[in-house]
């Protein structure tokens, strides 16, 4: 279990989208980083919200974001 003092706030993003079916979504996203070393921990994913969980070092993540936006990442 994480303690809130381990979270490092990176920013907040607000986004409004019109979906193909005409619905409008207003998202408010808070982004935090954490130095997580226990990669064998079990996570309970909210399957309605999360499809996959993958681990990346910061360097690997940085490399994925050079050039065009990676197709398998949410665009915010």
Contact map, one row per residue, 1 for C-alpha under 8 A:
1110000000000000000000000000000000000000000000000000000000000000000000000000
1111010000000000000000000000000000000000000000000000000000000000000000000000
1111111000000000000000000000000000000000000000000000000000000000000000000000
0111111000000000000000000000000000000000000000000000000000000000000000000000
0011111100000000000000000000000000000000000000000000000000000000000000000000
0111111100000000000000000000000001100000000000000000000000000000000000000000
0011111110000000000000000000000111000000000000000000000000000000000000000000
0000111111000000000000000000000111000000000000000000000000000000000000000000
0000001111100000000000000000011110000000000000000000000000000000000000000000
0000000111110000000000000000011110000000000000000000000000000000000000000000
0000000011111000000000000000011100000000000000000000000000000000000000000000
0000000001111100000000000001111000000000000000000000000000000000000000000000
0000000000111110000000000011110000000000000000000000000000000000000000000001
0000000000011111000000000111100000000000000000000000000000000000000000000000
0000000000001111100000001111000000000000000000000000000000000000000000000000
0000000000000111110000011110000000000000000000000000000000000000000000000000
0000000000000011111000011100000000000000000000000000000000000000000000000000
0000000000000001111101111000000000000000000000000000000000000000000000000000
0000000000000000111111111000000000000000000000000000000000000000000000000000
0000000000000000011111100000000000000000000000000000000000000000000000000000
0000000000000000001111100000000000000000000000000000000000000000000000000000
0000000000000000011111110000000000000000000000000000000000000000000000000000
0000000000000000011111111000000000000000000000000000000000000000000000000000
0000000000000001111001111100000000000000000000000000000000000000000000000000
0000000000000011111000111110000000000000000000000000000000000000000000000000
0000000000000111100000011111000000000000000000000000000000000000000000000000
0000000000001111000000001111100000000000000000000000000000000000000000000000
0000000000011110000000000111110000000000000000000000000000000000000000000000
0000000000011100000000000011111000000000000000000000000000000000000000000000
0000000011111000000000000001111100000000000000000000000000000000000000000000
0000000011110000000000000000111110000000000000000000000000000000000000000000
0000001111100000000000000000011111000000000000000000000000000000000000000000
0000001111000000000000000000001111100000000000000000000000000000000000000000
0000011100000000000000000000000111110000000000000000000000000000000000000000
0000010000000000000000000000000011111000000000000000000000000000000000000000
0000000000000000000000000000000001111110000000000000000000000000000000000000
0000000000000000000000000000000000111110000000000000000000000000000000000000
0000000000000000000000000000000000011111100000000000000000000000000000000000
0000000000000000000000000000000000011111100000000000001000000000000000000000
0000000000000000000000000000000000000111110000000000000000000000000000000000
0000000000000000000000000000000000000111111000000000000000000000000000000000
0000000000000000000000000000000000000001111100000000000000000000000000000000
0000000000000000000000000000000000000000111110000000000000000000000000000000
0000000000000000000000000000000000000000011111000000000000000000000000000000
0000000000000000000000000000000000000000001111101100000000000000000000000000
0000000000000000000000000000000000000000000111111100000000000000000000000000
0000000000000000000000000000000000000000000011111110000000000000000000000000
0000000000000000000000000000000000000000000001111110000000000000000000000000
0000000000000000000000000000000000000000000011111110000000000000000000000000
0000000000000000000000000000000000000000000011111111100000000000000000000000
0000000000000000000000000000000000000000000000111111100000000000000000000000
0000000000000000000000000000000000000000000000000111110000000000000000000000
0000000000000000000000000000000000000000000000000111111000000000000000000000
0000000000000000000000000000000000000000000000000001111100000000000000000000
0000000000000000000000000000000000000010000000000000111110000000000000000000
0000000000000000000000000000000000000000000000000000011111111000000000000000
0000000000000000000000000000000000000000000000000000001111111000000000000000
0000000000000000000000000000000000000000000000000000000111111100000000000000
0000000000000000000000000000000000000000000000000000000111111110000000000000
0000000000000000000000000000000000000000000000000000000111111111000000000000
0000000000000000000000000000000000000000000000000000000111111111100000000000
0000000000000000000000000000000000000000000000000000000001111111110000000000
0000000000000000000000000000000000000000000000000000000000111111110000000000
0000000000000000000000000000000000000000000000000000000000011111110001000000
0000000000000000000000000000000000000000000000000000000000001111111111000000
0000000000000000000000000000000000000000000000000000000000000111111110000000
0000000000000000000000000000000000000000000000000000000000000000111110000000
0000000000000000000000000000000000000000000000000000000000000000111111000000
0000000000000000000000000000000000000000000000000000000000000000111111101010
0000000000000000000000000000000000000000000000000000000000000001100111111000
0000000000000000000000000000000000000000000000000000000000000000000011111000
0000000000000000000000000000000000000000000000000000000000000000000001111100
0000000000000000000000000000000000000000000000000000000000000000000011111110
0000000000000000000000000000000000000000000000000000000000000000000000011111
0000000000000000000000000000000000000000000000000000000000000000000010001111
0000000000001000000000000000000000000000000000000000000000000000000000000111
